[in-house]
């Protein structure tokens, strides 16, 4: 996995799927609040007049020259929970992001949010 400081430097780079197909552009990184390690990213997807930010897990992701390759298909990412380009992930929507990718979800011991934007 990459360090949080390194992955932030990739903002604006292309995000591609396992087959090398462009999904969109890396917009931001969300860290796991328990470990402070990068866990999800948002990718700008959609038509120019209807852009949105889709969530994609960073587990298994690799970096290449000018791109970030994620271990998910383009189709799955495009169907993932998303927010408006100026939106924010709510605590109530967090479990749905994990569920879409069949990842276990548990809030912090004190009910803290699992993801934090960096």
N, CA, C and O atoms as CSV, one atom per row, in Angstrom:
chain,resi,resn,atom,element,x,y,z
A,1,UNK,N,N,0.859,-1.187,0.000
A,1,UNK,CA,C,0.000,0.000,0.000
A,1,UNK,C,C,0.893,1.233,0.000
A,1,UNK,O,O,2.071,1.152,0.347
A,2,UNK,N,N,0.346,2.345,-0.379
A,2,UNK,CA,C,1.123,3.575,-0.452
A,2,UNK,C,C,0.894,4.416,0.793
A,2,UNK,O,O,-0.083,4.233,1.520
A,3,UNK,N,N,1.798,5.320,1.015
A,3,UNK,CA,C,1.651,6.266,2.120
A,3,UNK,C,C,0.626,7.321,1.727
A,3,UNK,O,O,0.502,7.665,0.552
A,4,UNK,N,N,-0.100,7.827,2.698
A,4,UNK,CA,C,-1.130,8.836,2.431
A,4,UNK,C,C,-0.541,10.048,1.723
A,4,UNK,O,O,-1.177,10.610,0.832
A,5,UNK,N,N,0.660,10.457,2.104
A,5,UNK,CA,C,1.254,11.635,1.473
A,5,UNK,C,C,1.576,11.371,0.009
A,5,UNK,O,O,1.452,12.273,-0.819
A,6,UNK,N,N,1.984,10.154,-0.325
A,6,UNK,CA,C,2.310,9.820,-1.710
A,6,UNK,C,C,1.072,9.794,-2.594
A,6,UNK,O,O,1.095,10.343,-3.696
A,7,UNK,N,N,0.005,9.178,-2.142
A,7,UNK,CA,C,-1.183,9.023,-2.966
A,7,UNK,C,C,-1.846,10.369,-3.249
A,7,UNK,O,O,-2.450,10.545,-4.307
A,8,UNK,N,N,-1.743,11.313,-2.325
A,8,UNK,CA,C,-2.327,12.643,-2.574
A,8,UNK,C,C,-1.655,13.315,-3.765
A,8,UNK,O,O,-2.279,14.126,-4.449
A,9,UNK,N,N,-0.406,12.993,-4.016
A,9,UNK,CA,C,0.317,13.575,-5.142
A,9,UNK,C,C,-0.251,13.099,-6.483
A,9,UNK,O,O,0.043,13.694,-7.521
A,10,UNK,N,N,-1.043,12.057,-6.474
A,10,UNK,CA,C,-1.610,11.503,-7.704
A,10,UNK,C,C,-2.924,12.165,-8.082
A,10,UNK,O,O,-3.511,11.825,-9.110
A,11,UNK,N,N,-3.394,13.098,-7.275
A,11,UNK,CA,C,-4.644,13.791,-7.577
A,11,UNK,C,C,-4.562,14.406,-8.978
A,11,UNK,O,O,-3.584,15.071,-9.320
A,12,UNK,N,N,-5.604,14.174,-9.782
A,12,UNK,CA,C,-5.627,14.678,-11.153
A,12,UNK,C,C,-5.113,13.685,-12.180
A,12,UNK,O,O,-5.251,13.916,-13.381
A,13,UNK,N,N,-4.521,12.579,-11.730
A,13,UNK,CA,C,-4.039,11.553,-12.658
A,13,UNK,C,C,-5.187,10.613,-13.043
A,13,UNK,O,O,-6.196,10.524,-12.343
A,14,UNK,N,N,-5.014,9.928,-14.152
A,14,UNK,CA,C,-6.013,8.964,-14.605
A,14,UNK,C,C,-6.097,7.786,-13.642
A,14,UNK,O,O,-5.100,7.370,-13.052
A,15,UNK,N,N,-7.311,7.259,-13.497
A,15,UNK,CA,C,-7.545,6.020,-12.759
A,15,UNK,C,C,-8.006,5.001,-13.796
A,15,UNK,O,O,-8.948,5.250,-14.548
A,16,UNK,N,N,-7.336,3.859,-13.829
A,16,UNK,CA,C,-7.671,2.812,-14.791
A,16,UNK,C,C,-8.051,1.536,-14.068
A,16,UNK,O,O,-7.694,1.331,-12.908
A,17,UNK,N,N,-8.793,0.667,-14.782
A,17,UNK,CA,C,-9.190,-0.604,-14.178
A,17,UNK,C,C,-8.146,-1.673,-14.465
A,17,UNK,O,O,-7.090,-1.388,-15.031
A,18,UNK,N,N,-8.448,-2.901,-14.071
A,18,UNK,CA,C,-7.489,-3.995,-14.209
A,18,UNK,C,C,-7.109,-4.256,-15.668
A,18,UNK,O,O,-6.025,-4.770,-15.942
A,19,UNK,N,N,-7.991,-3.907,-16.599
A,19,UNK,CA,C,-7.703,-4.079,-18.022
A,19,UNK,C,C,-7.040,-2.872,-18.661
A,19,UNK,O,O,-6.776,-2.869,-19.864
A,20,UNK,N,N,-6.767,-1.835,-17.853
A,20,UNK,CA,C,-6.133,-0.637,-18.379
A,20,UNK,C,C,-7.104,0.372,-18.972
A,20,UNK,O,O,-6.677,1.362,-19.567
A,21,UNK,N,N,-8.421,0.135,-18.819
A,21,UNK,CA,C,-9.435,1.057,-19.339
A,21,UNK,C,C,-9.592,2.233,-18.382
A,21,UNK,O,O,-9.718,2.047,-17.171
A,22,UNK,N,N,-9.582,3.452,-18.940
A,22,UNK,CA,C,-9.703,4.648,-18.104
A,22,UNK,C,C,-11.095,4.715,-17.489
A,22,UNK,O,O,-12.105,4.625,-18.187
A,23,UNK,N,N,-11.128,4.876,-16.164
A,23,UNK,CA,C,-12.385,5.036,-15.431
A,23,UNK,C,C,-12.688,6.517,-15.276
A,23,UNK,O,O,-13.824,6.948,-15.469
A,24,UNK,N,N,-11.678,7.289,-14.930
A,24,UNK,CA,C,-11.852,8.714,-14.691
A,24,UNK,C,C,-10.570,9.296,-14.136
A,24,UNK,O,O,-9.480,8.784,-14.390
A,25,UNK,N,N,-10.709,10.376,-13.371
A,25,UNK,CA,C,-9.563,11.091,-12.815
A,25,UNK,C,C,-9.638,11.057,-11.288
A,25,UNK,O,O,-10.705,11.251,-10.705
A,26,UNK,N,N,-8.497,10.808,-10.651
A,26,UNK,CA,C,-8.438,10.763,-9.191
A,26,UNK,C,C,-8.739,12.146,-8.626
A,26,UNK,O,O,-8.070,13.125,-8.957
A,27,UNK,N,N,-9.755,12.213,-7.771
A,27,UNK,CA,C,-10.156,13.489,-7.196
A,27,UNK,C,C,-9.668,13.626,-5.753
A,27,UNK,O,O,-9.079,14.644,-5.391
A,28,UNK,N,N,-9.912,12.603,-4.931
A,28,UNK,CA,C,-9.465,12.678,-3.545
A,28,UNK,C,C,-9.267,11.294,-2.962
A,28,UNK,O,O,-9.646,10.281,-3.550
A,29,UNK,N,N,-8.660,11.284,-1.786
A,29,UNK,CA,C,-8.348,10.040,-1.094
A,29,UNK,C,C,-9.019,10.072,0.271
A,29,UNK,O,O,-9.017,11.095,0.956
A,30,UNK,N,N,-9.590,8.941,0.653
A,30,UNK,CA,C,-10.201,8.773,1.966
A,30,UNK,C,C,-9.389,7.737,2.720
A,30,UNK,O,O,-9.105,6.658,2.200
A,31,UNK,N,N,-9.017,8.070,3.948
A,31,UNK,CA,C,-8.242,7.144,4.763
A,31,UNK,C,C,-9.151,6.428,5.763
A,31,UNK,O,O,-10.210,6.927,6.144
A,32,UNK,N,N,-8.704,5.255,6.170
A,32,UNK,CA,C,-9.372,4.507,7.230
A,32,UNK,C,C,-9.023,5.220,8.534
A,32,UNK,O,O,-7.845,5.351,8.867
A,33,UNK,N,N,-10.015,5.676,9.264
A,33,UNK,CA,C,-9.758,6.458,10.481
A,33,UNK,C,C,-9.033,5.649,11.560
A,33,UNK,O,O,-8.396,6.227,12.441
A,34,UNK,N,N,-9.124,4.329,11.499
A,34,UNK,CA,C,-8.459,3.497,12.507
A,34,UNK,C,C,-6.957,3.397,12.249
A,34,UNK,O,O,-6.173,3.282,13.192
A,35,UNK,N,N,-6.548,3.439,10.971
A,35,UNK,CA,C,-5.136,3.241,10.627
A,35,UNK,C,C,-4.485,4.462,9.985
A,35,UNK,O,O,-3.260,4.533,9.894
A,36,UNK,N,N,-5.289,5.420,9.540
A,36,UNK,CA,C,-4.834,6.597,8.800
A,36,UNK,C,C,-4.149,6.215,7.487
A,36,UNK,O,O,-3.338,6.978,6.961
A,37,UNK,N,N,-4.475,5.044,6.964
A,37,UNK,CA,C,-3.938,4.595,5.681
A,37,UNK,C,C,-4.969,4.818,4.581
A,37,UNK,O,O,-6.168,4.703,4.836
A,38,UNK,N,N,-4.529,5.136,3.356
A,38,UNK,CA,C,-5.470,5.304,2.244
A,38,UNK,C,C,-6.317,4.046,2.067
A,38,UNK,O,O,-5.785,2.936,2.040
A,39,UNK,N,N,-7.627,4.218,1.946
A,39,UNK,CA,C,-8.515,3.069,1.845
A,39,UNK,C,C,-9.470,3.162,0.655
A,39,UNK,O,O,-9.732,2.157,-0.006
A,40,UNK,N,N,-9.985,4.347,0.382
A,40,UNK,CA,C,-10.847,4.587,-0.766
A,40,UNK,C,C,-10.370,5.840,-1.479
A,40,UNK,O,O,-9.696,6.689,-0.896
A,41,UNK,N,N,-10.734,5.940,-2.754
A,41,UNK,CA,C,-10.497,7.158,-3.523
A,41,UNK,C,C,-11.809,7.530,-4.190
A,41,UNK,O,O,-12.689,6.689,-4.369
A,42,UNK,N,N,-11.929,8.792,-4.552
A,42,UNK,CA,C,-13.047,9.190,-5.391
A,42,UNK,C,C,-12.486,9.491,-6.773
A,42,UNK,O,O,-11.410,10.068,-6.924
A,43,UNK,N,N,-13.259,9.077,-7.778
A,43,UNK,CA,C,-12.877,9.224,-9.171
A,43,UNK,C,C,-13.955,10.047,-9.861
A,43,UNK,O,O,-15.144,9.757,-9.728
A,44,UNK,N,N,-13.543,11.064,-10.591
A,44,UNK,CA,C,-14.489,11.876,-11.344
A,44,UNK,C,C,-14.954,11.080,-12.556
A,44,UNK,O,O,-14.152,10.719,-13.418
A,45,UNK,N,N,-16.258,10.809,-12.615
A,45,UNK,CA,C,-16.840,10.049,-13.723
A,45,UNK,C,C,-18.062,10.790,-14.258
A,45,UNK,O,O,-18.556,11.726,-13.629
A,46,UNK,N,N,-18.540,10.366,-15.419
A,46,UNK,CA,C,-19.752,10.937,-15.988
A,46,UNK,C,C,-19.472,11.905,-17.115
A,46,UNK,O,O,-18.324,12.206,-17.441
A,47,UNK,N,N,-20.553,12.381,-17.700
A,47,UNK,CA,C,-20.466,13.337,-18.796
A,47,UNK,C,C,-20.046,14.701,-18.269
A,47,UNK,O,O,-20.264,14.999,-17.095
A,48,UNK,N,N,-19.446,15.539,-19.115
A,48,UNK,CA,C,-18.973,16.847,-18.640
A,48,UNK,C,C,-20.054,17.674,-17.923
A,48,UNK,O,O,-19.738,18.430,-17.004
A,49,UNK,N,N,-21.300,17.539,-18.326
A,49,UNK,CA,C,-22.359,18.325,-17.674
A,49,UNK,C,C,-22.968,17.621,-16.477
A,49,UNK,O,O,-23.769,18.213,-15.753
A,50,UNK,N,N,-22.597,16.353,-16.254
A,50,UNK,CA,C,-23.171,15.590,-15.134
A,50,UNK,C,C,-22.094,14.823,-14.387
A,50,UNK,O,O,-22.250,13.627,-14.141
A,51,UNK,N,N,-21.031,15.470,-14.032
A,51,UNK,CA,C,-19.925,14.831,-13.314
A,51,UNK,C,C,-20.346,14.459,-11.895
A,51,UNK,O,O,-21.176,15.125,-11.276
A,52,UNK,N,N,-19.749,13.375,-11.399
A,52,UNK,CA,C,-19.949,12.946,-10.028
A,52,UNK,C,C,-18.676,12.258,-9.575
A,52,UNK,O,O,-17.798,11.955,-10.383
A,53,UNK,N,N,-18.584,12.017,-8.279
A,53,UNK,CA,C,-17.412,11.358,-7.705
A,53,UNK,C,C,-17.810,9.968,-7.234
A,53,UNK,O,O,-18.581,9.825,-6.285
A,54,UNK,N,N,-17.284,8.945,-7.896
A,54,UNK,CA,C,-17.563,7.557,-7.523
A,54,UNK,C,C,-16.457,7.051,-6.605
A,54,UNK,O,O,-15.286,7.394,-6.769
A,55,UNK,N,N,-16.850,6.231,-5.639
A,55,UNK,CA,C,-15.894,5.677,-4.687
A,55,UNK,C,C,-15.321,4.365,-5.212
A,55,UNK,O,O,-16.033,3.553,-5.803
A,56,UNK,N,N,-14.018,4.169,-4.986
A,56,UNK,CA,C,-13.342,2.927,-5.366
A,56,UNK,C,C,-12.328,2.586,-4.277
A,56,UNK,O,O,-11.594,3.463,-3.820
A,57,UNK,N,N,-12.280,1.307,-3.854
A,57,UNK,CA,C,-11.295,0.926,-2.836
A,57,UNK,C,C,-9.881,0.946,-3.406
A,57,UNK,O,O,-9.674,0.693,-4.593
A,58,UNK,N,N,-8.918,1.246,-2.552
A,58,UNK,CA,C,-7.519,1.276,-2.972
A,58,UNK,C,C,-6.790,-0.033,-2.681
A,58,UNK,O,O,-5.605,-0.163,-2.991
A,59,UNK,N,N,-7.482,-0.999,-2.093
A,59,UNK,CA,C,-6.876,-2.302,-1.833
A,59,UNK,C,C,-6.459,-2.921,-3.169
A,59,UNK,O,O,-7.276,-3.052,-4.081
A,60,UNK,N,N,-5.203,-3.294,-3.277
A,60,UNK,CA,C,-4.695,-3.914,-4.498
A,60,UNK,C,C,-4.358,-2.933,-5.604
A,60,UNK,O,O,-3.990,-3.348,-6.703
A,61,UNK,N,N,-4.477,-1.631,-5.335
A,61,UNK,CA,C,-4.167,-0.629,-6.362
A,61,UNK,C,C,-2.654,-0.505,-6.543
A,61,UNK,O,O,-1.883,-0.724,-5.609
A,62,UNK,N,N,-2.248,-0.154,-7.756
A,62,UNK,CA,C,-0.840,0.064,-8.067
A,62,UNK,C,C,-0.707,1.368,-8.842
A,62,UNK,O,O,-1.653,1.827,-9.483
A,63,UNK,N,N,0.473,1.949,-8.774
A,63,UNK,CA,C,0.715,3.181,-9.514
A,63,UNK,C,C,1.624,2.905,-10.697
A,63,UNK,O,O,2.505,2.047,-10.640
A,64,UNK,N,N,1.394,3.641,-11.763
A,64,UNK,CA,C,2.227,3.560,-12.955
A,64,UNK,C,C,2.573,4.969,-13.374
A,64,UNK,O,O,2.229,5.922,-12.676
A,65,UNK,N,N,3.246,5.122,-14.498
A,65,UNK,CA,C,3.611,6.474,-14.937
A,65,UNK,C,C,2.378,7.291,-15.329
A,65,UNK,O,O,1.863,7.159,-16.439
A,66,UNK,N,N,1.916,8.128,-14.415
A,66,UNK,CA,C,0.793,9.010,-14.703
A,66,UNK,C,C,-0.578,8.413,-14.486
A,66,UNK,O,O,-1.578,9.016,-14.875
A,67,UNK,N,N,-0.654,7.232,-13.868
A,67,UNK,CA,C,-1.965,6.637,-13.610
A,67,UNK,C,C,-1.960,5.825,-12.329
A,67,UNK,O,O,-0.913,5.439,-11.809
A,68,UNK,N,N,-3.170,5.579,-11.838
A,68,UNK,CA,C,-3.401,4.717,-10.688
A,68,UNK,C,C,-4.284,3.580,-11.184
A,68,UNK,O,O,-5.382,3.821,-11.686
A,69,UNK,N,N,-3.816,2.350,-11.046
A,69,UNK,CA,C,-4.600,1.189,-11.483
A,69,UNK,C,C,-5.276,0.573,-10.268
A,69,UNK,O,O,-4.605,0.180,-9.314
A,70,UNK,N,N,-6.607,0.486,-10.301
A,70,UNK,CA,C,-7.361,-0.094,-9.202
A,70,UNK,C,C,-7.758,-1.524,-9.538
A,70,UNK,O,O,-7.814,-1.899,-10.709
A,71,UNK,N,N,-8.031,-2.317,-8.515
A,71,UNK,CA,C,-8.348,-3.734,-8.689
A,71,UNK,C,C,-9.852,-3.950,-8.866
A,71,UNK,O,O,-10.400,-4.939,-8.380
A,72,UNK,N,N,-10.517,-3.026,-9.561
A,72,UNK,CA,C,-11.962,-3.112,-9.808
A,72,UNK,C,C,-12.213,-2.842,-11.288
A,72,UNK,O,O,-11.413,-2.180,-11.949
A,73,UNK,N,N,-13.319,-3.353,-11.798
A,73,UNK,CA,C,-13.659,-3.091,-13.198
A,73,UNK,C,C,-14.263,-1.702,-13.353
A,73,UNK,O,O,-14.847,-1.151,-12.419
A,74,UNK,N,N,-14.111,-1.159,-14.536
A,74,UNK,CA,C,-14.676,0.157,-14.841
A,74,UNK,C,C,-16.183,0.159,-14.599
A,74,UNK,O,O,-16.726,1.117,-14.048
A,75,UNK,N,N,-16.853,-0.909,-15.008
A,75,UNK,CA,C,-18.306,-1.011,-14.859
A,75,UNK,C,C,-18.708,-0.976,-13.381
A,75,UNK,O,O,-19.663,-0.295,-13.008
A,76,UNK,N,N,-17.981,-1.705,-12.557
A,76,UNK,CA,C,-18.316,-1.751,-11.129
A,76,UNK,C,C,-18.117,-0.382,-10.477
A,76,UNK,O,O,-18.930,0.038,-9.654
A,77,UNK,N,N,-17.047,0.309,-10.840
A,77,UNK,CA,C,-16.793,1.637,-10.266
A,77,UNK,C,C,-17.874,2.615,-10.710
A,77,UNK,O,O,-18.349,3.419,-9.908
A,78,UNK,N,N,-18.263,2.553,-11.974
A,78,UNK,CA,C,-19.279,3.492,-12.471
A,78,UNK,C,C,-20.639,3.267,-11.803
A,78,UNK,O,O,-21.462,4.182,-11.759
A,79,UNK,N,N,-20.881,2.062,-11.286
A,79,UNK,CA,C,-22.134,1.747,-10.596
A,79,UNK,C,C,-22.029,1.950,-9.084
A,79,UNK,O,O,-23.002,1.750,-8.356
A,80,UNK,N,N,-20.855,2.343,-8.621
A,80,UNK,CA,C,-20.594,2.500,-7.190
A,80,UNK,C,C,-21.328,3.715,-6.630
A,80,UNK,O,O,-21.689,4.628,-7.372
A,81,UNK,N,N,-21.545,3.719,-5.312
A,81,UNK,CA,C,-22.101,4.912,-4.678
A,81,UNK,C,C,-21.235,6.122,-5.015
A,81,UNK,O,O,-20.012,6.020,-5.119
A,82,UNK,N,N,-21.889,7.262,-5.183
A,82,UNK,CA,C,-21.154,8.466,-5.562
A,82,UNK,C,C,-21.742,9.681,-4.851
A,82,UNK,O,O,-22.813,9.623,-4.246
A,83,UNK,N,N,-21.008,10.773,-4.947
A,83,UNK,CA,C,-21.449,12.053,-4.397
A,83,UNK,C,C,-21.300,13.101,-5.492
A,83,UNK,O,O,-20.622,12.872,-6.494
A,84,UNK,N,N,-21.935,14.244,-5.295
A,84,UNK,CA,C,-21.765,15.364,-6.224
A,84,UNK,C,C,-20.312,15.831,-6.168
A,84,UNK,O,O,-19.616,15.575,-5.185
A,85,UNK,N,N,-19.852,16.512,-7.210
A,85,UNK,CA,C,-18.456,16.953,-7.244
A,85,UNK,C,C,-18.120,17.903,-6.100
A,85,UNK,O,O,-16.956,18.015,-5.716
A,86,UNK,N,N,-19.107,18.578,-5.557
A,86,UNK,CA,C,-18.868,19.443,-4.405
A,86,UNK,C,C,-19.525,18.871,-3.144
A,86,UNK,O,O,-19.712,19.574,-2.151
A,87,UNK,N,N,-19.872,17.572,-3.206
A,87,UNK,CA,C,-20.578,16.925,-2.101
A,87,UNK,C,C,-19.648,16.335,-1.061
A,87,UNK,O,O,-18.424,16.421,-1.155
A,88,UNK,N,N,-20.278,15.732,-0.066
A,88,UNK,CA,C,-19.551,15.127,1.039
A,88,UNK,C,C,-20.196,13.784,1.359
A,88,UNK,O,O,-21.418,13.648,1.309
A,89,UNK,N,N,-19.375,12.797,1.684
A,89,UNK,CA,C,-19.883,11.490,2.077
A,89,UNK,C,C,-20.458,11.602,3.485
A,89,UNK,O,O,-19.755,11.987,4.420
A,90,UNK,N,N,-21.733,11.267,3.633
A,90,UNK,CA,C,-22.347,11.336,4.960
A,90,UNK,C,C,-22.074,10.050,5.730
A,90,UNK,O,O,-21.783,9.012,5.135
A,91,UNK,N,N,-22.167,10.122,7.039
A,91,UNK,CA,C,-21.971,8.938,7.882
A,91,UNK,C,C,-22.993,7.860,7.522
A,91,UNK,O,O,-22.675,6.671,7.553
A,92,UNK,N,N,-24.209,8.266,7.184
A,92,UNK,CA,C,-25.268,7.311,6.853
A,92,UNK,C,C,-24.984,6.580,5.536
A,92,UNK,O,O,-25.451,5.457,5.342
A,93,UNK,N,N,-24.226,7.205,4.632
A,93,UNK,CA,C,-23.925,6.597,3.337
A,93,UNK,C,C,-22.667,5.734,3.342
A,93,UNK,O,O,-22.438,4.963,2.410
A,94,UNK,N,N,-21.860,5.861,4.377
A,94,UNK,CA,C,-20.612,5.098,4.448
A,94,UNK,C,C,-20.801,3.585,4.301
A,94,UNK,O,O,-20.089,2.973,3.505
A,95,UNK,N,N,-21.731,2.955,5.034
A,95,UNK,CA,C,-21.884,1.495,4.906
A,95,UNK,C,C,-22.199,1.047,3.480
A,95,UNK,O,O,-21.781,-0.036,3.071
A,96,UNK,N,N,-22.926,1.859,2.720
A,96,UNK,CA,C,-23.274,1.502,1.346
A,96,UNK,C,C,-22.066,1.444,0.429
A,96,UNK,O,O,-22.026,0.638,-0.501
A,97,UNK,N,N,-21.086,2.291,0.685
A,97,UNK,CA,C,-19.864,2.280,-0.120
A,97,UNK,C,C,-19.133,0.951,0.092
A,97,UNK,O,O,-18.694,0.318,-0.868
A,98,UNK,N,N,-19.009,0.541,1.335
A,98,UNK,CA,C,-18.359,-0.735,1.651
A,98,UNK,C,C,-19.157,-1.909,1.084
A,98,UNK,O,O,-18.580,-2.837,0.518
A,99,UNK,N,N,-20.473,-1.871,1.234
A,99,UNK,CA,C,-21.333,-2.964,0.774
A,99,UNK,C,C,-21.240,-3.158,-0.735
A,99,UNK,O,O,-21.258,-4.295,-1.208
A,100,UNK,N,N,-21.142,-2.080,-1.495
A,100,UNK,CA,C,-21.052,-2.180,-2.958
A,100,UNK,C,C,-19.863,-3.048,-3.377
A,100,UNK,O,O,-19.941,-3.794,-4.353
A,101,UNK,N,N,-18.784,-2.942,-2.642
A,101,UNK,CA,C,-17.573,-3.714,-2.965
A,101,UNK,C,C,-17.434,-4.959,-2.094
A,101,UNK,O,O,-16.385,-5.603,-2.093
A,102,UNK,N,N,-18.485,-5.298,-1.356
A,102,UNK,CA,C,-18.509,-6.483,-0.501
A,102,UNK,C,C,-17.369,-6.465,0.517
A,102,UNK,O,O,-16.737,-7.489,0.776
A,103,UNK,N,N,-17.116,-5.285,1.088
A,103,UNK,CA,C,-16.091,-5.130,2.116
A,103,UNK,C,C,-16.767,-5.026,3.472
A,103,UNK,O,O,-17.833,-4.420,3.584
A,104,UNK,N,N,-16.164,-5.607,4.510
A,104,UNK,CA,C,-16.769,-5.511,5.840
A,104,UNK,C,C,-16.764,-4.070,6.330
A,104,UNK,O,O,-15.815,-3.324,6.090
A,105,UNK,N,N,-17.826,-3.690,7.016
A,105,UNK,CA,C,-17.924,-2.329,7.547
A,105,UNK,C,C,-18.227,-2.372,9.032
A,105,UNK,O,O,-19.115,-3.097,9.483
A,106,UNK,N,N,-17.478,-1.588,9.777
A,106,UNK,CA,C,-17.748,-1.418,11.204
A,106,UNK,C,C,-17.282,-0.025,11.595
A,106,UNK,O,O,-16.125,0.326,11.360
A,107,UNK,N,N,-18.158,0.771,12.186
A,107,UNK,CA,C,-17.716,2.092,12.650
A,107,UNK,C,C,-16.748,1.923,13.819
A,107,UNK,O,O,-16.602,0.826,14.356
A,108,UNK,N,N,-16.097,3.001,14.206
A,108,UNK,CA,C,-15.175,2.960,15.339
A,108,UNK,C,C,-15.891,2.551,16.614
A,108,UNK,O,O,-17.120,2.583,16.677
A,109,UNK,N,N,-15.131,2.167,17.625
A,109,UNK,CA,C,-15.694,1.698,18.896
A,109,UNK,C,C,-16.645,2.714,19.520
A,109,UNK,O,O,-17.629,2.340,20.158
A,110,UNK,N,N,-16.351,3.983,19.338
A,110,UNK,CA,C,-17.206,5.028,19.879
A,110,UNK,C,C,-18.202,5.557,18.852
A,110,UNK,O,O,-18.779,6.629,19.036
A,111,UNK,N,N,-18.403,4.798,17.763
A,111,UNK,CA,C,-19.332,5.218,16.724
A,111,UNK,C,C,-18.706,6.171,15.713
A,111,UNK,O,O,-19.413,6.776,14.907
A,112,UNK,N,N,-17.371,6.306,15.754
A,112,UNK,CA,C,-16.699,7.205,14.830
A,112,UNK,C,C,-16.862,6.736,13.384
A,112,UNK,O,O,-17.078,5.557,13.104
A,113,UNK,N,N,-16.751,7.691,12.500
A,113,UNK,CA,C,-16.807,7.378,11.076
A,113,UNK,C,C,-15.608,6.532,10.693
A,113,UNK,O,O,-14.557,6.608,11.329
A,114,UNK,N,N,-15.763,5.734,9.667
A,114,UNK,CA,C,-14.709,4.841,9.218
A,114,UNK,C,C,-13.781,5.518,8.201
A,114,UNK,O,O,-12.604,5.170,8.109
A,115,UNK,N,N,-14.307,6.481,7.440
A,115,UNK,CA,C,-13.528,7.131,6.396
A,115,UNK,C,C,-13.388,8.627,6.652
A,115,UNK,O,O,-14.315,9.280,7.132
A,116,UNK,N,N,-12.219,9.154,6.325
A,116,UNK,CA,C,-11.974,10.586,6.433
A,116,UNK,C,C,-11.255,11.055,5.172
A,116,UNK,O,O,-10.291,10.430,4.728
A,117,UNK,N,N,-11.723,12.142,4.608
A,117,UNK,CA,C,-11.112,12.680,3.396
A,117,UNK,C,C,-9.801,13.376,3.748
A,117,UNK,O,O,-9.724,14.127,4.720
A,118,UNK,N,N,-8.775,13.117,2.947
A,118,UNK,CA,C,-7.459,13.748,3.171
A,118,UNK,C,C,-7.051,14.549,1.958
A,118,UNK,O,O,-5.978,15.153,1.950
